Amino acid sequence: MNLTDPILRHARMQPRSVALIEREQTMTYGELADRILRTAGYLAKLGIVRGDHVGLCLREDSQFIVVLLALARLGAIAVQIDSRSRPAERTRVVDAFPMRLALVTPESETGVNCPRVVLDAAWRSAIAATDRSSVAVEDWHAPVVVQASSGTTGLPKFSVATHYQYHFHMVSYLELMPPSRHRFLLIMPLYFSAGRLCCLTHLLRGDTLILYPAQCSAREIIEIVSRHKVTATFIVTSMVRELLALTDDHQPLLPSIEVLISGGAPLLADEKLETLRKVTPRFCEMYGAAAIGPMAALRANEIRERPTSVGRPFSFVDIEIVDDDDRALDAGATGHLRCRGPGLTLPAANSSRASAADFRNGWHYPGELASIDELGYIFLQGRKSEVIFQGGAKIFPSEVEAVLQAHETVVEAAVVGRTLSNNEQEVVAYVVANRPVTPGELLAHCRTRLTAFKVPREIQIVTELPRNASGKVDKRALINCT
């Protein structure tokens, strides 16, 4: 089976049903299928065959979706090159894979140093004049896309997903979706693995996809949800916070939405509870990794009971907490999180030793430290690379951050280790506050709640924390400025 088969089936059975809405223009499933097959035909003319790596340095629009699906039809492997990245970053991705060619927009050619085709007016004319391709790779285990981590602790790590593995990413995600047809608002960038997952899942199930992938503002989201009668959407944590800033206590901001999913980074416990009250009572949080897709979810009814958790694993995902020797730990103990399941991808063939080491004996180690309670709820304690070592003791930044965030003035906190000349580390905290507060007040607060060696050596009050493209706090940037 090929991932495009369900879309073509929808085109046969409901050709006039709306697949995409983009800038108020609609595309039916019949039109979508026609464009996929003609694009596959033209790519085949350009010499693209099964197993070829094809770079996509494109705008995040319907054309991107069509090209991605056309490549899947042919059995080629799509490699995302972020069109908003710097030329040097594009070069690193191109150098990492043997590209048959790259598809680019006129403004994104710089840094793509391989054979390339510009998607311009001539491209569109050629597609329209090309016959629909009859070629379809029906191998469930053929690679379809290169997945990349968000790179919070270094350069992105690449793994390759097959049609079969991608199917199970979708199966997990769909556990959060009510069974009815949806009008899904896509505001996640398509170069995010979560953005592609949402996009393809809703098209494969015959839903209507409303495209606004440029990450619109919170006020625009509210207006779009109302105007397009949106029933579901997925947003990053920073957008949840923007929505919360607009709320009052009278009624939820998105009363008609059937499911609102947040991901990318966990929200604070109070923020989750506030989102249920002020945005929608049908809110849930999803936790995942590019290499395996969605791993766990905390649903609305569970948020009230365990707001500090990221939820329990999906049906086809197995998660364990192990020690440094990969021995399983008891409930409540903190150790290395590892996961496995039919959706687990494999590292790219040219991955570094460090990347390959994240995949061992059928398990993936995403670098998280966590614990699991007796009912299977996962509690993240921070990334292994972020642990602060002081005098032989380990300090988990999440513990210090939780104490700081319990102070009434603190909106958000990030804790990192500053390396000293003797290779020891000291704790440094960065805090965003909602009203004036001094570092001394926060230090006094910490001293009453933390063991002495865990109390920050220094607290800096900042207006905002640096974030990467997926909305996660960029601790590497903080470490570089300590």
N, C-alpha and C positions, 0 to 999 in steps of 0.2 A: 504494500500500500504506500501511496505517496501523500504527504500532508495536504497537497492541493486537491485531492479527490473529493473531500466533502464540499469544497467551494464549487467545484464543477457540478456536483450533484444538486446543490442549491440552485445553480444557474439553470439546470434542466427542469427542476420541479417548481421553482418560483422565480422565473427570469426577471420579473418586474419588481420584485421585492428590493427595497433600498439596502445596499451594502454599505455605502460610504456617504457621508455628508461632509463636504470640505468647502469652506468659504461660501456657504449657502448653496453650493452646487451639489447635486446628487449623482451617484453612480449606482446603477442597479446590479444585481448579481449576474444578470446576463451580460451587461457591459463589462463588468469586472473580469468574468471568465474569458470574454473575447480579447481583452487587453493582455491578460496573462498568457494566453496561447499564442497571440501574435508576437508578443515580446519574446517568448521562448523560441519561436521560429526565427526571429531576427538574431538572437544571441547564438543560436545554432549556426546561422550563416556566418557569424563572426568567428566560428570555430570553437565555441564553448561546448565541452562535453563533460560527461560524468567525471567527478573527482577534481575538476579544475577549481582553483581558488580565484574568486572574483571579488575585488575590492569595491565597496560601496561608499563613496564620499559624496553623498547626496543630501538635498534638503529633505526634511522629514515631512513628506506629503504623500499623496496617493501614488505618485510615480515610484517612490521608494518601495511602497508595499507591493506594487505590481512587479517590479524588478525582483524583489526578494522571492516572491512566489514563483516567478518564471524560472529563476535559478533552481529553486527546489524541484520544480517539474522536471528539469533536465538532469538533476542529480549533481549539480555543481554546488560548491561550498561558498556561502556568502561570508565575507570578512568585513565587518563594519569599520570604517575610517571616519571618525567624527569630523564632520565638515566645519565645526566650530573650533577645532583644535589648531594649534600652531603648526606651521609646516614641518618643524623638527619632530613633532609628535606623530604626524602622519607618516613621515619617513620611517620612524621606528616600527610602525605597524607593517608598512610595505616590506621593510627589510626582514621582518619576522616570518613572512610567508612567500612561497614561490607563486606570485600572482600571474595568472594567464593574462589578465588585463584588469583595469579598474574603470568603473563607471563614475564619472565626475560631473559636477556642474561647472559652468564656465568660470566661476569665481573660486573654485576649490581645487584647481589643478596643481598649485604650488605644493611641493613636498611629496607628491604622488609620482615617484620616479620609477614608473613601469609603463608598459603599453597601456594606453587609456583611450576611452571613448567619451566624448562630451555629450551629455544629454541636453540637446538644444532643439531648435525647430527642425533641423535636418533629421535628428534622431526620431522625433515624433512622426515626421512624414514617412520615414523608412518603416516604422512600426505599422503605420496604417496601410502601407502597400505590401506588407508581408503576409503570406498565408498563415493560418493557424497551425501551430506545430502539433503533430501527432505523437511526438516523442514523449515518453514518460518513463522515468526510472521507478520501478515498482518494488525496489529493494528497501524494506523497512529499516534495514541497518546501514543504509548509505548515509554518510555525513551530510548535514544540511546547513549548519551555521557554526561559526566560531564564536564562542562565548568568552567575554572578557570580564574579569573582576573590576571593581571600581577603583582599585589601586590606592586604597587608603594608607597602606603601609609601604608603598614603593610602586614600581611599574606594574601595570596590569598583568595578570596571569591569564593565559589563554587555555581554553579547553574546547574540544570539538564535540558537538551534539549531533546525533543521528535523528532521523525521522522518528524512530521508535522511542528514543530517550526524550525527545521534545514532546511527544505525545503524553508521556507521563508527567512532564512539567505541567501540561494543560490539565491533566486529570486531577492533580493536586489543587491547582488554582480553582477549578470548577467546584470543589467541595465548599467554597465560600459563596457560590452563586445560586440564588433561587432558580428553580428549574424553568421559569417562564422565559420568553424571548426578551432580550434587553436592548435598550438604546444606551450604548456605552460611550461615555465621554473619555477620549484619549488625550490627556495632557502630558503624559510621561514621554520624554524623548524616545524616539525609535532606536537610537543607538544604545539605550539601556536595555539589558536583557529583560527586565520587567516590562518595559514598554512594548517590545516585540512580542512577548508572551501574551499580554493582554490583547494586543492587536490581532494576532493570528488566532487566538482562542475564540474570540467573539465572531470573527469572520467564519471560522470553521463550523461554528454552531448555528450560523444563519442569522446572527444579530445585525443591528445597524450600528456602525461605528461612526461616531461624530469626532472629526479630527481637529484638534487644537493643540498640536504637539509643541508649540513654542512656549509652553508653560505660562499661561495667562495669569492675571492677578486674581486674588481671592474674590473681589467684587465681580469680575468677569465670569468666574466659575458660577457664582450664584445666579447671574443673569442667564448664562448658557443652559444651566440645568433646568431653569424655569422655561425658557423659550423652546428648547428642544425636547422637553419632557424626558430628560435623562433619568434612567433608572439605576445606573451603576457607574462608578468611576474609581480610579486608583490614583492616589496622590502621595507625594513625599511628605515627610514630617514637617518640613519648613512651611509647606502650604497649609497643613493643618493649623499651625501656629498663626498663620495669617488669617485664616478663617476665625479662629478663636478671638483674635483681636477685634473682630467686627461684631461679635455676638452681644446679646443682652440676655436677661433672664426670663424674657416673656415667651418666646417660642423658638424652636430650633431653626437654624438658618436653612437647612435642606430637608424640609418636612416630608417631601414626596419621594425622596430617593429610597430605593430598596436595599442598597448595600453601598457603603463607603469604606474602601480599604485604604489603609495607610501602610507604607513600607519604606525601605531604604535605610532607616535607623529607628530604633525604638523611641517612642515618646516617653515622657516622664509619667509616673502613675497618676498624678493629679491632672495632667493634660488629657489622658485617656478618659478619665471620669468626666472631665469638663466637656470633652467632645461628645460623649453620649448625651449629656444634658443640653448642650447649647448648639450642636451642629446637627446630629441625627442620632436617634436611639438605635439605629441599625449600622453602627460603626464597628469595625474589627481591624485588628492589626495583623499583618503577615510578615513572617521572618523567612529569609531564604538566602541562597548563595547562587552565583551565576553557574557554578559547576553542577548543581543538582536542581536548581529552580526553587520553587516554594518548599520550605521544610516544615513550618509550623504556623499555627494561627491562634490568636486569642480573640474569641468571639465576644459579642456584646454581653451576653449573660455571664461570661467568665471574667470580663474586665472588672466587674463589681466585686468579685471574690479574690482575684489575684492580679491586681493592676500592675504589679512590678514584673510580672512574667511576660514572655513573648509567646506563650501558648503551648499547645501540645502538638506533636508531629502529625502530619497528614497520614492517610491510611497506608500509602505505599512508600513511606520514608521511615527508616529505622535510625534512631539517634541514641548514642551512648556517651557517657562521660568516663574518661579513662585517665590513668596516671601517666607519668613520663615513660613507663615501660609498656603502655597500651593495655594495662589491666583494668577491667571495669571497676568503677567505684560505686560505693553504696549511695542510696538516695540521700540528697542533701550535701554530699561532698563536692567540692570544687575541683575541676580538672579540665582536661582538653575535650572539647566537643568534637565528635566525629559522626558522620552520617553515611548512609548507603541506601540504595534502592534502585529500581529499574530505570529511573531517570538520571542516574549518575553518569556524567560524561567522562571522557578520558582527556588527559593533558595533551596539548598539541604536540606533534612529533618532535618539534624543535624546541620544546620547553626547556628552560634552565633546570639545573638539578634541584634548585630550591622549589620551583613550581611543581616538578614531578614528585618531590618528597611529600607534597600535600595529598597525594593519592597512594595509599598503601594497603595491600591485602584486601582490596575490594571496598575500602573505606576512603572517604574524603575528609581531610582535616582543614576546615576553613580558617583556622587560627584563632578561634574564640575560646575563652575560658568560661565555663558555665557550670551550673548544677541543675539537677532534675529532682523534683520532690517525689513523694511516694505515689502521687496520682499522675505523674508523667509531665508536669508543667516545667518548662525550661526557664531558667533565670540566668541571664547573661552577666558575667562579671568583668568583661573587658577582653581586649585582644591580647594574645600571648606576647606580642611584640611591644605592648604598652605597659606591661608589668614593671613596676619600679623596684629595684633591688637596693636595699640599704642595710648595711651591717649584717648581711646574710639573710635578712628577712625579706619577704615579698609584700609589696603594697599594691593592692588592686585599686586603680584609679576610680573605678565605679563606686567603691565604698566611700571614698573621700567626696566624690561628686554628690552622692546621695545625701551626705551630711550637710554639705554646703547648700544644696537645693532645698533642704528642709528649713532654711532660714527664710523668714517672711519676705525679705527684699530680693531674694535671688530668683531670677527667671531661668537661668541656665548656667552650668559650670562645666569646665573641662580641666582635667588634671593631667599633667605630664611630668616626666622625670628629667631633671637637669643634671647632666653628667659633670662631675667635678674632676679636678686634676688627678685625684687618686683612683679614678674610675668608679667611685661610689656615686650614688644618685641622691638628689634631694627633691622633695615634692614642691611643685609650683602649680598654682591654680589660677585660672582665668575665669572671671565671673561677669555675667551680664545681670544688672540689677534694675528693678523697676522704680526705684527711688534712691536718693543719696544714702550711701552706707560707706563706712571706712573699712580698709583691710583689717584694722585692729579689732573692730567689732566682729568681723567674720572669723578672725583667728580665735577670739575668745569663745565664740560659738563652737568652733571645732575642738578646742581644748577640753570642753566639758563632755564631748561625745566620741573622741577618738583617743586611742593610745598615743602617747607622746611622739613616737617616731613616725606616726602617720600624719601628724598635723603639718599642713603646708609650711614650708620655709618662707614662702612669699605668695601673696595673693594680689593679682592685678585686676582692677575693675576696668572692663572694656565695654564699648558700645555694642559690639557684635563679635561672634566667633567666626573664624574662617571656615568655609565649607567647600567640599568638592562638588562636582556637577550633580551628584546624586543626592545632595542635601546633607551628607554626613559631615560632622565636624572634622576638619582636616588637622589632626594632631601633629602630623609631620611639620606643617607650617608653624604651629605653636612651638614645637621643639626647636625649630630653626631660629626662632626669635627670642628664646629664653637665654 
